[in-house]
Amino acid sequence: MAERHLVVAATAAEAAHVPPHLPLVLTGLGKTAAAAATARALAAYDDLSDLTVVNIGTAGALRPGLTGLFEPGVVLNHDLSADLVRALGYDPQERLEVGASEVVLATGDVFVTDPAVRDALALRAHLVDMEGYAVAYAAREAGVPVRLVKHVSDSADESALDWPSVVEASARALGDWLQAPA
Protein backbone atom coordinates (compact mmCIF):
# COMPACT_ATOMS: atom_id res chain seq x y z
CA MET A 1 0.00 0.00 0.00
CA ALA A 2 1.35 3.43 -0.93
CA GLU A 3 2.05 5.91 1.82
CA ARG A 4 -0.22 8.97 1.89
CA HIS A 5 0.90 12.37 3.12
CA LEU A 6 -0.91 15.19 4.85
CA VAL A 7 1.12 18.39 4.53
CA VAL A 8 0.74 20.78 7.46
CA ALA A 9 2.06 24.36 7.39
CA ALA A 10 1.41 27.40 9.53
CA THR A 11 0.92 29.93 6.74
CA ALA A 12 -0.04 30.13 3.09
CA ALA A 13 3.28 31.88 2.44
CA GLU A 14 5.25 28.84 3.68
CA ALA A 15 3.01 26.49 1.67
CA ALA A 16 3.03 28.55 -1.55
CA HIS A 17 4.86 25.84 -3.52
CA VAL A 18 3.24 22.70 -2.11
CA PRO A 19 2.35 20.49 -5.09
CA PRO A 20 -1.41 20.77 -5.74
CA HIS A 21 -1.99 17.00 -5.55
CA LEU A 22 -0.99 16.88 -1.87
CA PRO A 23 -3.59 17.55 0.82
CA LEU A 24 -2.66 20.67 2.78
CA VAL A 25 -3.73 22.03 6.15
CA LEU A 26 -2.91 25.62 7.12
CA THR A 27 -2.84 25.88 10.89
CA GLY A 28 -2.14 29.49 11.70
CA LEU A 29 0.72 30.59 13.94
CA GLY A 30 1.66 29.05 17.27
CA LYS A 31 1.35 25.79 19.15
CA THR A 32 -2.34 25.93 20.04
CA ALA A 33 -3.49 26.69 16.50
CA ALA A 34 -1.14 24.05 15.07
CA ALA A 35 -2.23 21.30 17.46
CA ALA A 36 -5.94 22.04 17.01
CA ALA A 37 -5.80 22.22 13.21
CA THR A 38 -3.70 19.05 12.95
CA ALA A 39 -5.99 17.12 15.29
CA ARG A 40 -9.08 18.33 13.43
CA ALA A 41 -7.60 17.32 10.06
CA LEU A 42 -6.60 13.86 11.32
CA ALA A 43 -10.05 13.30 12.85
CA ALA A 44 -11.58 13.78 9.38
CA TYR A 45 -9.78 10.68 8.03
CA ASP A 46 -11.58 7.33 8.12
CA ASP A 47 -8.30 5.42 7.84
CA LEU A 48 -4.98 6.65 9.24
CA SER A 49 -3.07 3.41 8.67
CA ASP A 50 -0.87 4.57 5.78
CA LEU A 51 -0.85 8.30 6.52
CA THR A 52 2.19 10.39 7.43
CA VAL A 53 1.93 14.00 8.55
CA VAL A 54 4.61 16.20 6.96
CA ASN A 55 5.02 19.51 8.76
CA ILE A 56 6.82 22.03 6.56
CA GLY A 57 7.84 25.53 7.51
CA THR A 58 10.50 28.04 8.30
CA ALA A 59 12.80 28.01 11.30
CA GLY A 60 15.38 30.22 12.89
CA ALA A 61 18.95 28.96 13.17
CA LEU A 62 20.14 28.95 16.78
CA ARG A 63 23.75 28.18 15.89
CA PRO A 64 26.10 29.82 13.38
CA GLY A 65 26.42 28.30 9.92
CA LEU A 66 23.05 26.55 9.76
CA THR A 67 21.37 27.19 6.42
CA GLY A 68 19.07 25.31 4.09
CA LEU A 69 16.71 22.40 4.76
CA PHE A 70 16.66 20.19 7.85
CA GLU A 71 14.58 17.23 8.97
CA PRO A 72 14.84 17.27 12.78
CA GLY A 73 14.86 14.00 14.69
CA VAL A 74 13.87 15.56 18.02
CA VAL A 75 11.48 18.39 18.82
CA LEU A 76 11.28 20.24 22.15
CA ASN A 77 8.47 22.28 23.67
CA HIS A 78 10.91 24.99 24.77
CA ASP A 79 8.64 27.42 26.58
CA LEU A 80 6.96 24.90 28.87
CA SER A 81 8.03 24.95 32.53
CA ALA A 82 8.95 21.27 32.32
CA ASP A 83 10.88 21.11 35.59
CA LEU A 84 7.95 22.58 37.53
CA VAL A 85 5.49 20.21 35.84
CA ARG A 86 7.78 17.29 36.72
CA ALA A 87 8.03 18.54 40.34
CA LEU A 88 4.23 18.32 40.53
CA GLY A 89 4.47 14.65 39.60
CA TYR A 90 3.48 14.88 35.95
CA ASP A 91 5.37 14.02 32.78
CA PRO A 92 5.62 17.23 30.73
CA GLN A 93 6.47 15.29 27.55
CA GLU A 94 8.56 18.26 26.46
CA ARG A 95 10.80 16.17 24.15
CA LEU A 96 9.48 14.06 21.27
CA GLU A 97 11.60 11.81 19.07
CA VAL A 98 10.33 12.04 15.50
CA GLY A 99 13.18 10.67 13.39
CA ALA A 100 16.75 9.49 13.20
CA SER A 101 18.40 12.87 12.63
CA GLU A 102 20.48 14.44 15.40
CA VAL A 103 19.03 17.86 14.57
CA VAL A 104 16.91 19.25 17.42
CA LEU A 105 14.06 21.69 16.80
CA ALA A 106 12.78 23.85 19.67
CA THR A 107 9.16 24.99 19.39
CA GLY A 108 7.66 27.88 21.32
CA ASP A 109 5.04 30.57 21.08
CA VAL A 110 7.50 33.45 20.92
CA PHE A 111 9.59 34.93 18.13
CA VAL A 112 13.16 34.50 19.32
CA THR A 113 14.90 37.83 18.79
CA ASP A 114 16.68 38.27 22.14
CA PRO A 115 20.35 37.17 22.03
CA ALA A 116 20.23 35.79 25.60
CA VAL A 117 17.17 33.64 24.84
CA ARG A 118 18.76 32.51 21.58
CA ASP A 119 22.03 31.53 23.29
CA ALA A 120 20.21 29.57 26.00
CA LEU A 121 18.12 27.72 23.41
CA ALA A 122 21.22 26.99 21.32
CA LEU A 123 22.53 24.83 24.18
CA ARG A 124 19.58 22.46 23.64
CA ALA A 125 18.61 22.83 19.98
CA HIS A 126 19.78 23.72 16.49
CA LEU A 127 16.62 25.36 15.17
CA VAL A 128 13.55 27.15 16.54
CA ASP A 129 10.00 27.42 15.21
CA MET A 130 6.47 28.00 16.49
CA GLU A 131 4.51 24.89 15.38
CA GLY A 132 6.65 21.75 14.98
CA TYR A 133 6.20 20.33 18.48
CA ALA A 134 2.44 20.86 18.40
CA VAL A 135 2.04 19.15 15.03
CA ALA A 136 4.22 16.24 16.18
CA TYR A 137 2.28 15.92 19.45
CA ALA A 138 -1.11 15.89 17.70
CA ALA A 139 0.10 13.31 15.16
CA ARG A 140 1.55 11.12 17.91
CA GLU A 141 -1.71 11.25 19.86
CA ALA A 142 -3.53 10.05 16.72
CA GLY A 143 -0.99 7.26 16.19
CA VAL A 144 0.28 8.80 12.94
CA PRO A 145 3.97 9.16 12.05
CA VAL A 146 5.25 12.67 11.46
CA ARG A 147 8.14 14.23 9.58
CA LEU A 148 9.25 17.77 10.29
CA VAL A 149 10.95 19.59 7.42
CA LYS A 150 12.23 23.07 8.20
CA HIS A 151 14.01 25.64 6.05
CA VAL A 152 16.20 28.20 7.81
CA SER A 153 14.79 31.67 7.20
CA ASP A 154 16.73 33.68 9.77
CA SER A 155 19.24 33.51 12.61
CA ALA A 156 16.71 33.66 15.47
CA ASP A 157 17.62 37.27 16.13
CA GLU A 158 16.28 40.61 14.94
CA SER A 159 16.48 39.23 11.37
CA ALA A 160 13.37 37.18 12.25
CA LEU A 161 11.42 40.40 11.76
CA ASP A 162 12.42 40.29 8.05
CA TRP A 163 10.55 36.99 7.63
CA PRO A 164 8.03 38.34 5.07
CA SER A 165 10.86 39.22 2.68
CA VAL A 166 12.58 35.81 2.87
CA VAL A 167 9.68 33.35 3.16
CA GLU A 168 9.35 32.93 -0.63
CA ALA A 169 12.82 31.35 -0.90
CA SER A 170 11.96 28.99 1.96
CA ALA A 171 8.61 28.09 0.36
CA ARG A 172 10.38 27.21 -2.91
CA ALA A 173 12.90 24.98 -1.13
CA LEU A 174 10.12 23.23 0.83
CA GLY A 175 8.06 22.73 -2.34
CA ASP A 176 11.08 21.27 -4.14
CA TRP A 177 11.64 18.87 -1.22
CA LEU A 178 8.02 17.70 -1.39
CA GLN A 179 8.35 17.02 -5.13
CA ALA A 180 11.64 15.12 -4.87
CA PRO A 181 11.46 11.32 -5.02
CA ALA A 182 11.54 9.72 -1.57
C-alpha positions, 0 to 999 in steps of 0.5 A, spaced: 500 500 500 502 506 498 504 511 503 499 517 503 501 524 506 498 530 509 502 536 509 501 541 514 504 548 514 502 554 519 501 559 513 499 560 506 506 563 504 510 557 507 506 552 503 506 557 496 509 551 492 506 545 495 504 540 489 497 541 488 496 533 488 498 533 496 492 535 501 494 541 505 492 544 512 494 551 514 494 551 521 495 558 523 501 561 527 503 558 534 502 551 538 495 551 540 493 553 532 497 548 530 495 542 534 488 544 534 488 544 526 492 538 525 488 534 530 481 536 526 484 534 520 486 527 522 479 526 525 476 527 518 480 521 516 476 514 516 483 510 515 490 513 518 493 506 517 498 509 511 498 516 513 504 520 514 503 528 517 509 532 513 510 539 517 513 544 513 515 551 515 520 556 516 525 556 522 530 560 525 537 557 526 540 557 533 547 556 531 552 559 526 552 556 519 546 553 519 542 554 512 538 550 508 533 544 509 533 540 515 529 534 517 529 534 525 529 528 529 527 531 536 522 536 537 522 540 544 516 544 547 521 549 549 517 554 553 513 549 557 516 549 565 517 542 564 521 542 571 515 545 575 510 540 571 515 534 573 516 537 580 508 536 581 508 529 579 506 529 571 510 528 565 511 534 561 512 530 555 517 536 552 521 532 548 518 528 542 523 523 538 520 524 531 526 521 526 533 518 526 536 525 525 540 528 530 538 535 529 533 538 534 528 543 533 525 547 539 518 549 538 515 555 542 510 561 542 514 566 541 519 569 536 526 569 538 529 575 537 533 576 544 540 574 544 540 571 551 534 567 549 537 565 543 544 563 546 540 559 552 536 555 546 542 553 542 545 549 548 539 544 547 537 545 539 539 547 532 533 550 530 527 554 533 519 554 530 512 555 532 509 549 530 513 543 529 512 540 536 504 541 536 504 538 530 508 532 532 504 531 538 497 531 535 500 526 530 503 522 535 496 522 539 492 520 533 498 514 532 500 517 525 507 518 524 510 525 522 516 528 519 518 535 520 521 539 514 524 546 516 528 551 512 532 556 515 529 563 514 533 567 519 538 567 525 533 567 530 535 574 532 532 581 529 532 578 522 526 574 524 522 580 523 524 580 516 521 573 515 516 576 510 521 578 505 525 571 505 519 566 506 518 565 498 525 562 498 523 557 503 517 556 500 520 554 494 525 549 497 520 546 501 516 545 495 522 542 491 523 537 497 516 535 497 516 534 489 523 530 490 522 522 489 523 519 496 
